Amino acid sequence: MNQQLKLFDHLTHRANLHSSRYGWLRLTPAYSVHLVKTVLDDVRLQPDSVVLDPFCGTGTTALVCAEQGIACDTIDINPFLVWLTKAKTQVYDPDDIRGLLEASQEIVEMVKTTRVLTPVWIPPLHQIEKWWSAEIVHILGFVMRMICDMEQSLDTRILDLLKIAFCRTMITHSNASFNHQSMSFKKTANYSPFFNPRDDVIITWEAAIHDLAQAARTTIARPPRTFVGDARQLSTLLTAHYYACVITSPPYPNRMSYIRELRPYMYWLRYLSDGRQAGELDWQAIGGTWGAATSHVSKWVPPHQLSIPHPLFSTILERIAERSDTLTRYVHKYFYDMAKHIEELFIVTAPGGSVHYIIGNSKFYDVLVPAEEILAALFEASGFTNIAIKPIRKRTSKKELYEYIVSAIKP
């Protein structure tokens, strides 16, 4: 099976690393542009068809559709991800690129010549000293101060590009490490011993601006519609369309918190102001477990009876409960929420429309949770037919863990 999965390596997030706008920010692993293009080629959409991505994440589906001129709606409960998707799929004209380069040069000159870099604001990120040295924090805060000062004079499109450049620079000079499934910290600071910190930050900033300016020139044929919203309430949020194709990747049932991974971006751009707010936003998301979300999960019971139609689901919960009541509730709630989402998905999918979900299985202690099989069962129970499960890749964590694409059709 491992040899077979190597054939699909180009369908994973690895294929996005050098692909124009797709690599603007390194966040949680995204599925590949090639996977989305393959699905779109297979479904052969009509000219008036609309694609849906109800978990937009880093905006891969939306960007592929935008480049190909395909109408697309995309949703996420996290406003930062919706902002990023909108910025990645925006049309930038030559004046925007010129404005970006001029604003960038002004920022660079100020960083070089200002004797004392006084930040207008430092984000209230818990233990910020773990992320950056005090000197780097002051340089970053000064750059963000300049971006904020430009808000009254620059177009929103230019400001968005400046903020993405800031995010790239900020994370490059952090102690964050992305060599594992989730973010961790390096033991040493990430800066060059051959430059002083100001010069080092300027080099990173100018490289980011160069990459953004180049990629922003690429053609966007049809920007998507983007919404902040709950994937469990699609029929309320999306009243104008019935979707011919759905391509997405929901959070996996693996207790990896997307809020945890996105904290530095969200604090610096003021989408978060404290840990409590972060935990509450994660609690609203499907599969959230960060901060206050964990205490909420530990008390959760189903609001009403909703059977999860997989023959081993109850057994899986019982086996996990032998080791952890909280994890049992987490797994139960995850699939309860996904069941509610898929009920809504069936309503907004057009007859004959296809759905394609990229998802990974998970393991708690010695209990394997076959998320792909349970998801397929939820599709069938909601009325979808022609259910298919295809493995995409072996994941880099536990040996039993794989990634799949689960597909179905609405009759």
Sequence and secondary structure as in RCSB ss.txt:
>XXXX:A:sequence
MNQQLKLFDHLTHRANLHSSRYGWLRLTPAYSVHLVKTVLDDVRLQPDSVVLDPFCGTGTTALVCAEQGIACDTI
DINPFLVWLTKAKTQVYDPDDIRGLLEASQEIVEMVKTTRVLTPVWIPPLHQIEKWWSAEIVHILGFVMRMICDM
EQSLDTRILDLLKIAFCRTMITHSNASFNHQSMSFKKTANYSPFFNPRDDVIITWEAAIHDLAQAARTTIARPPR
TFVGDARQLSTLLTAHYYACVITSPPYPNRMSYIRELRPYMYWLRYLSDGRQAGELDWQAIGGTWGAATSHVSKW
VPPHQLSIPHPLFSTILERIAERSDTLTRYVHKYFYDMAKHIEELFIVTAPGGSVHYIIGNSKFYDVLVPAEEIL
AALFEASGFTNIAIKPIRKRTSKKELYEYIVSAIKP
>XXXX:A:secstr
 HHHHHTTGGGSGGGGTTSGGGGSS  S    HHHHHHHHHHHT  TT EEEESS TT HHHHHHHHHT EEEEE
ES HHHHHHHHHHT    HHHHHHHHHHHHHHHHHHHH SS   S     TTGGGTS HHHHHHHHHHHHHHHHT
TTTS HHHHHHHHHHHHHHHHHTSSEE SSSS EE SS    TTS HHHHHHHHHHHHHHHHHHHHTS  SS  E
EEE  GGGHHHH  S  EEEEEE    SS   HHHHHHHHHHHTTS  SHHHHHHHHHHSTT  STHHHHHHHT 
  SS      TTHHHHHHHHHTT HHHHHHHHHHHHHHHHHHHHHHHHEEEEEEEEEEEE EEETTEEE HHHHH
HHHHHHHT EEEEEEEEEE SSSTT EEEEEEEE  
